[in-house]
Amino acid sequence: MADTFVKRSALALAACGLAMGAHAQSSVTLYGTVDAGVVYTTNQQTTLADGSTNGHANYQLAGGNLVPSRWGLTGAEDIGGGTTVNFTLENSFLIGNGAMLQSNTLFNRNAWVGLNNGTYGALTFGRQYDPFSDYMGAYASSNNWATLYGSHFGDVDNLNEAFNFNNSIKYISPSFGGLTVGGLFSLGGVAGNFSQNKGWALAANYAQGPLSLSAGYLELNQPLQAALGGTTGYIGDFSCANADASYCLLQQASKVRIFGAGGSYAFGKAGVALTYTHTRLSQSQYFASAATPAGQDISFDIAELNTTYMVAPDLQLGLAYIFNDAKPSGSASTRVHQINLGAVYSLSKRTAVYAVAIGQKSSGAGLGINPSTGQTENLAQIPNIVNSDTDKQLSVIVGLRHNF
């Protein structure tokens, strides 16, 4: 677990410029990942001609499973005095058809430039990920071995970085005895309305030997419009494109607030990580009606226990349990239980094969909407998969990942 944290932390620090501090001359690097696999799901909901629903198994070719398929350019120039100028331009693409993940956006993941100094830290400007998601996401099984389908319900807490921040200013401090702090502020850019699309985040990480601890807070106004592509270009994990479900309207809210804390510890070949997040969506349009056109608030409390074991230097096994509790204001809660089980085998330093099984069970009041009745019920939905027609769903993913 410590190794996986170090790997992800190194990527996060590179994205904010810290990993470039050792360069003594100008450099530009082309890098990326190509990831593809087959996904089998036991039950996906379809609507019949008479308006009723049914569930069927499905096979899909999918990409960006273990790691997002992407390519990017990153570079640094030493300008003297221990300071470098850094930049990163990074785009995600769909391996099945070669299309960009987010249409009309060339560099949807990262597009930033900034300064890095070993004494004073890193300051970057542009489209980038926030320090809360960078630090907390390191502990999630979905970012290490369980694929994006093993993330928290809809990635509503953004640990899989379903969204990043436009028009943002980000600062990451140097390490103080293992403690690093970071902050980000995103300007809304709307004349006459400073608060529209505005967002900010604060986080801290402590890493010393086998122990790592993190905590932070994230807030963003109008998340669907500000970061998720709007109603027509939605790129989040909820299934907006699925006519049988409208979970995406959960994030069509006036504001999202996320608090989280987590940590990991390595025990030789084994590792364990624990995360807890509390997410609150204000005035979610998922609950809008003639009586309550402004919608309704909903909160998500999510906990994950993630364990790994290195059977051999090239073979890692993983097991994780995720508990999601979704509670609309004044209503009963829906509880979603999820198990991730997987293995990653490294064929070389750059290539790996993986197999992951994910099972989900929904209980309680129910959060899904039956399209034939309009009533809420328990409809399981593994992240990034069309929702089930029942309260259970199982997916199995087998694939190949290559870094370059």
Secondary structure, DSSP 8 states (H G I E B T S, - for coil): -HHHHHHHHHHHHHHHTGGGTT--S-EEEEEEEEEEEEEEEEEEEEE-TTS-EEEEEEEEEEESSSS--EEEEEEEEEEETTEEEEEEEEEEB-TTT--BSSTT-TTSSEEEEEEEETTTEEEEEEEE--HHHHHHHTT-GGGTTS-GGGSSGGGTT-TT-S--EEEEEEEE---BTTEEEEEEEE----TT-TTTT-EEEEEEEEEETTEEEEEEEEEEESHHHHTS-TTTS--SSS-TT-TT--GGGGG-SSEEEEEEEEEEEEETTEEEEEEEEEEEEEEEGGG--SS-TT-EEEEEEEEEEEEEEEEETTEEEEEEEEEEEEEETTS--EEEEEEEEEEEEESSSSEEEEEEEEEEEEEES--EE-TTT--EE-----TTS---SSSEEEEEEEEEEEE-
